[in-house]
């Protein structure tokens, strides 16, 4: 059933697109996957941003709404003075907002409301965003939704009794099998079914059976009307029978007042209580000036049995079209309503334990899928929407970690949330980014699962029209170990998957008399309860916050574009992190590596999303949003409506890759399973007949299939490396973020779907610089890029080539920068000659001299100002020091604090001449953050020590002073005091470890001569094959066209096919071959038809023209 959530117009680029769907269905972005300027919707933020390429100041200094936020844990006692002091600390550290996380000890009290009033007043005055949790617990819990209210979270449990054929059951109904305390329960239904194959009976809640008990579907009968006074008299027919009694009761999760996720009355009762007791009338009236969001944390619900709601049977009948009553035994899968249930029982995401009961042929699973689909419906309509409505009353938004952790589809929930005006939030800990002092790199541990966790949430948000997707960033076990580098790289990875805004976990409200290092939200176990007084790294937040604000600005600009959608109807119930111990790494939801190394950007879509009108484009899915040009289906069953939607899109040109055996039945049961199966079979037949469809045996073949289908990624690289990118399209530019998550440097040529010349946006400095080296290949702009481990780059391309300068197209592997009009600086680290080729065809020769070896800074002074609980902290001074881990230095073994390293390097005059450059390589920095000074000048705002630093402009001949201010974590000091050691006495490597070196490079100024451009090479073009051998009017014909050159090499560019001067097909040249799909009109007469083949040429090869003839036979009926 199609459901529509009410829209909140503000805050999403998709609001307009959704409203206008009937007007834009069939609108298609351009061939590169990007739309025209007129089709680009505005920014998905409550404060629309100017294009960062056209408004440099807005990018350099983003507004508060783009700055990172900090989770802020409140604790009693609350005072206005401490509230304001905490806010000032966060603002001074560069944060643009705080998310109040209430504590049960002080929530819903006059003191809490007074403190909230002080926070609102301060936030409004200082342009600071203020979010807050709904209540003091997660999931949302209030006294208004306790068991006595009738609105508490409900679960359904069954009792059973076995009855032999011909025997009579006469007695009280069986109580729930796990009920040992006579809990209050309401009878829902009584049914019976004949057993065809017995599995072990479930006797302990949340412990699945080894195998399911199989029931005969024809025997299932509703006995509810035969119950009298809680008793049943029933004689079983022949066979082996079970009588079931189903009971609804408040959940046994152990949390008081948990609101029901599937009951709007429960949600409204919770928000009414929040309005009256958390806000109060005065604060509620003042909130519109703050412009933040109410927040719901992860759904860590723990019920003993299946989720239920008071009108579930009626809702199921309305939405699924049949009565669930007799099928109720089939919805029980032990642990399914436990947080992270499939991880606990199977260790794999999406791998389910046996259900308690099943039907022959897998039909029981289909009924269970219908139940899950109904939960998805109700979660959106009865939970998300009421909270969105409540937030709108105070001109706020609702932000939530929707669906993941439970048996709900995250992508669908994120889409429904975004479309209704809400905001999606993810979580680095739950996703798998939990390593406290290092960040997982590509393919390590649960990294791939983490990437897919983010892409599931982001895909739904982008489909729903929202670019802002935040993440609860940096929670880790144990505490006191995260560094600015680990926070940065967590967010860099998140950005690569489409997450846009960090919300750091978190800042602790400081209470009087708290033991060192201050008030802790999680007992010094979970990172990180920051405060401004005792954490040495606190002073290094501001430059990282600036860096994040600019990255968020870019990722929330324009409309997000992607390449490929992967169908996934499962859950994200697996917690990728250990509870308090080790866990095996979790794999990806889909093995997309073969596509990713070709540059394809992947996101996830669910069956409901495929079938909705907003997904319909002319061979493109979600044309007003991600504009996916390909779909991957790796499922053996499909929802009928989704299968039919895919067939229609495939016939319109959507590239579809089917993995493994094709779907052959309906994933859902429905009112008529046979008819549903027939719809799927018919739709799959249409899919297979479409020319834009390929089948592969496994996920590993998807990348090659996409290539064969000529689905061109918006970014692609020449080396097949594992890079990740994001694409945002504004009305005037294309913006790209590219990230290297590996442990190795990557140098490659990246081809971007873009028009104008590239400009690099530096997230650390806020500057925008034109790139001097790039070339055009067909409709792509190719830019050479080198990224070290964990490095990223942001490039922007105007949509116009107006004002394009002379630039370099090749520099033999050297770096190139503009050095004035028609002049360039070429930098290289290796000696030798190389040719610089310019965009007008001219060339220059440049020879780099032999460079001296890198100069090390061998001996250091070190002054450490220690921190700790002692009344007087020691200052340690060391001289003539070889760099080493603090743990190996007696005076520093158990020390945390601020260490100032100093050293000098004597430079020959030749190091500081105009033709020489120098980079500072710090080597390894562990257990803290750094600020780097050269001759008393700050060398870079980067405090994470990920990249080498260009220090050329700071150096002078002779003596040069290096100063590195290192701020440590608290881990080693805390461990020495037995603080935060519940999981073991962990320590970490700490300090500037080096080796620190000055690395030279040669920098030479070059300009083109007036010599004429070299002649382009001749080409030869000819048809080498066609399929089918005879063309049929109105049907597709594939021509293989070979483009070669007598001079050697491999031409690029495109081949166009024309008939009577009109183009009937085109394709790019790949490895010398262009495969052009041609469609002749139905009016074409049989016989020989002349086609003209035109090759476009490229920077090195001339255009060419050839003529070919094809045989045309009579049109055949389909």
C-alpha positions, 0 to 999 in steps of 0.5 A, a space after each residue: 500500500 502506498 503511504 504518504 507522510 506529510 512534508 515539512 517544506 523547509 530543510 530539504 532539497 527534495 521537498 520541491 522535487 517530491 511535490 512536483 513529482 507528477 511534473 518531472 517523472 521522466 526527466 533525465 539527467 545528462 549522459 554523465 549522470 548530472 542534470 541541467 542547471 534548471 533541474 538542480 534543487 536547492 541545498 538540503 539545509 535549513 540555511 541554504 549555502 552559496 556555491 563554494 566556488 562562487 562565494 569564497 568567503 562562505 566556504 572559508 568561514 561557514 555559518 554555524 549551521 555547517 559547523 560540527 556539534 558536540 553531544 552534551 551530557 547533563 548531570 545534576 546539579 544544574 546551574 545557569 552559570 555552569 550551563 553558560 560556561 560549558 557553552 562558551 567552551 564549546 563555541 570557543 573550540 569551534 563548535 556550532 551547536 550542542 546536543 543536550 543529552 538529559 540525565 535521569 537524575 535531573 530531567 523534567 525538574 524545575 532546575 533542568 527547565 531553568 538550565 534549559 532556559 539559560 542555554 536557549 537565551 545564550 544560544 540565540 544570542 550567540 548564533 549557536 544551534 541547540 538540539 536536545 534529546 526527547 527525554 533522558 533515555 533511549 529508546 524514548 521513555 516517559 511516565 506518560 508511556 508507562 505500562 499503566 497508561 496502556 501506551 507502553 511498548 508492546 510485545 506479542 508472545 505465544 503459549 502452546 499446547 500439543 494436541 494429538 489427532 482425535 484428542 480434545 483439548 479442554 481447559 484454560 488457554 496456555 499462557 506465554 511460554 516464558 511467563 513465570 511471573 503472571 505478567 499482565 497480558 491481553 489475549 489477541 487470538 487463539 489458533 491451531 495448526 497441524 504439524 508436518 515436521 517437528 522441530 524442538 519447542 522453544 522454551 527460553 525467550 530469545 533462544 532460537 530452535 535448531 530448526 523450525 517446526 513446519 506447519 500445514 498452511 491448509 490446516 491453520 484455523 482461527 479458534 478465537 471465537 470458541 474461547 469462553 471465559 478464558 477456556 477452550 474446548 476443541 477436538 483436533 482432526 486427524 494428525 499432529 496439532 498445536 493449539 496457540 494462544 497469543 498474548 499482548 503485553 508490555 515489553 520485558 525490556 527492563 526500561 520503564 515507560 518505553 514508548 511504542 515504536 508503532 503507535 502514534 498515540 504513544 508517541 504523542 503522549 511522550 511528546 506531550 510529556 516532554 513539552 510540559 515537563 522537559 520544556 515548560 511553557 517559557 522555553 517552548 515559546 523561546 525555542 523557535 529562535 534557536 533553530 535546532 532539532 529534537 534527537 532520538 538516539 539509537 533504538 536499543 530496544 530489548 523485548 522478549 518477543 515480537 513487536 506489537 501494537 494495539 491495532 496490529 491485526 487491523 493495520 496488517 489487514 489494511 496494508 498487506 491485504 489479508 488477515 494475519 490471525 491464523 498465520 501468527 505462529 509464523 512471525 516468531 523468530 527468537 531474538 528478532 526484537 532484541 538490539 543487534 539480534 542477528 549478530 548475537 545469534 549468527 554473527 553475520 548481518 542479514 543472516 537470520 536464525 531459524 524461525 519458531 515455525 515455518 511453512 513448506 517451500 519457504 512461505 512462512 518467511 514470506 509471511 514474516 516479510 509481510 510482518 516486517 514490511 508492516 513494521 516499516 510502515 508503522 514505524 514511519 507513520 506512527 513514530 517518525 511522523 508524530 515526532 516530526 509534527 511535534 518538532 515543527 510546533 517549535 520550528 525545530 526538526 526531528 533528528 534520529 538514528 532511524 531503524 538500525 539496530 532493530 528489524 527495520 529497514 534503515 534505507 526506507 526509514 531514512 527516506 521516509 524521515 527525510 521526505 517528511 522533513 526530518 534528519 538522519 543520524 548515524 553512529 561510528 561506534 555501531 557502524 564499526 569505527 570503534 578503534 579508539 586510537 586508530 582508524 580502520 583502513 580499507 578492508 580492515 576488520 569491519 571497515 566494509 560493513 561500516 561503509 555500507 552502514 553509512 551508505 544505507 542511511 545516506 542512500 535513503 536520505 538522498 532519495 528522500 531529498 536531504 543532504 544533511 546526514 550527521 553521525 554520532 562520532 568518536 564513541 570508542 572503548 576504552 576511553 582516553 585514547 582518541 586523538 584529533 587524527 582518529 576523529 579526523 579520519 573517522 569523519 573523512 571515511 564518513 564523508 566518503 560514504 556521504 555522511 555530512 556533519 559530525 556530532 562529537 561524542 561528547 562533552 560532560 556537564 561538569 559537576 562540583 567535586 568531580 574526581 579527575 579528570 572530570 565528570 564522566 558519562 560512562 564511568 570512564 569506560 567509553 570515549 570520550 567525556 570531554 571537558 575544557 579543563 583537564 584534556 590537553 587536546 581540547 585546545 586543538 579542537 578549533 582548527 579541526 572544527 574549521 576543517 569539518 565545517 568546510 567539508 560539511 559545507 561542501 557535502 551539504 551543497 547542491 544535490 547529491 549524485 551517485 552512480 549505482 543503487 544496490 537493492 537490499 531489503 535486510 536490516 542493519 541489526 548487527 552491532 559491528 562493535 564488541 559489547 565488552 569483548 572481541 567480535 569477528 569482523 562483519 562483512 559488507 552487505 554487498 561485495 562492491 569492490 569490483 565496482 568501487 575500484 572502477 570509481 562507481 559510487 554505491 548506495 542502497 535502495 529497498 524494494 519499497 523505494 524502487 516501486 514509489 513514483 519518486 524513483 521513476 525516471 527515464 532509465 534513471 532512478 530518483 532523477 531529482 536526487 542521486 540519479 542512479 544510472 544502474 541497479 544491482 539485484 542480488 536476490 532470489 525473490 522480489 516484491 512484485 511492485 518492485 520487480 515491475 518497476 525495475 522492468 519498466 526502468 530497464 526497458 527505458 534504459 536503466 542498466 541492471 546487473 542481476 547477480 546469481 540466479 534470477 528472482 523467481 518468486 515474490 518476497 512477500 506472501 500477500 493475499 494471493 501468493 500464486 498471483 504475486 509469484 506470477 507477477 514477479 516471473 513476468 517482470 523478470 522475463 521483461 527485465 531479461 529481455 531489456 538490452 541494458 541488462 547483464 547477468 553475472 555469477 557473483 558480486 565480483 563480476 558487477 564492475 565489469 558488467 557495468 563497464 560493458 553496459 557503458 555506465 560511466 561513473 562520475 569519477 574513475 581512476 586510471 590505476 584501479 585503486 581503492 578510492 572513494 568519492 562523493 559528488 554534489 551538483 549545484 546550479 553552477 558547479 560540480 563538487 567532488 570529494 575524493 578519499 584514500 582510505 588505504 595505508 599506501 599512497 595513491 597517484 592516479 589520473 581521475 576522470 571527472 564528469 565535469 565541464 570547467 577547469 578544476 579548482 582545489 578547495 583546501 579544507 584546512 585553510 579555506 582557500 580555493 586554488 586553480 589546478 594548473 594541470 588537467 586535460 580533457 578526454 571526451 566529456 571528462 576532465 582528467 586531473 592527476 591526483 596524489 593522495 597519501 594514506 588517509 588523505 583527501 582532496 576536494 575539487 570543484 568544476 564550474 559548469 562553464 569553460 568561460 575564462 579558461 586559462 592556458 594550462 598544462 595537460 602533462 608534466 611527466 609526473 611532476 606537480 604543477 602550479 600556476 606562476 602567473 599568466 601563461 607561466 607555471 612552476 613545476 615541482 619534482 623530487 627526482 632528477 631528470 628531464 621531462 616534457 611539459 605539454 600545454 593545452 594548446 599543444 606546445 611543449 617545454 623541456 624541464 630538467 630537475 637537478 639532483 637533489 640533496 638527501 633529506 635533512 633530519 632533525 636528530 636531537 630535540 629538547 622537550 618540555 612537558 607540562 603534565 596534567 593529573 589530579 595532583 595539586 602541583 603538576 610537575 614540569 619535565 625538561 629534557 635535552 639532547 633527546 632522541 625521539 621516543 615513545 613517552 612510555 620508554 622515557 622514565 620521567 614520562 612513562 605515566 604522564 599526560 600533558 602538553 609537550 613542547 619539542 624544539 630542534 634546529 636545522 642548519 640549511 645551506 643557502 642552496 635550500 632556500 633559493 627560488 628553484 627549491 622547495 621544502 616539505 616537513 615530514 614529521 614521521 609518526 605522531 602517536 597518542 595526541 595532536 600537534 601544532 607545528 611552528 617553523 621559526 616561530 610561524 605556524 606552519 599549518 592549521 592541520 593538527 593531525 599530522 597526516 600529511 607532509 607540510 610545505 614549509 618553503 616560505 618559512 625557511 631561511 639560510 642557516 639556523 632554523 628552529 622547529 617547534 612542535 607542540 604536542 598535546 597528549 591523550 589522558 590514557 597513560 596517566 589514567 591507567 597509572 591511577 587505575 582510572 578507566 581500567 575495567 577492561 584492562 590496564 591499557 596504555 598507548 604509544 605517545 609523543 612525536 616519534 619521527 623521524 622528522 625530516 626536511 625533504 627537498 624538491 626542485 621547483 622550476 618556472 616554465 612557460 611555453 615557447 611560440 613553437 607551433 603545436 605538434 600535429 595530431 596523429 592520423 586515425 583509421 575508423 572501421 566497423 568490425 562487427 554487428 549484432 544481430 547480423 541483420 537489423 530489425 526496424 524498431 529494435 536495437 543493433 550493436 555496432 563494434 567500431 575499431 579506431 586505430 592509428 598508423 602512428 601507434 598509441 590508443 585513441 580515446 574520444 567518441 564514435 557517433 553513428 548518423 543516418 541522413 545526418 541525424 545521430 542514431 547512436 554514440 559511444 566512447 572508445 575504450 581500448 580502441 573499440 566503441 560499441 554503439 547501440 543503434 536503433 533504426 526507426 520502425 519505418 525503415 524499409 528492408 534492404 541495405 541502409 547506409 550509416 556514417 561513422 564519425 570519430 571525434 578525435 582527442 588531444 592527440 588524434 585527428 577526427 575521422 569519418 567512415 561509411 558502412 552498410 547494414 542489412 535490414 530485414 522485415 520487422 517481426 512481432 514481439 
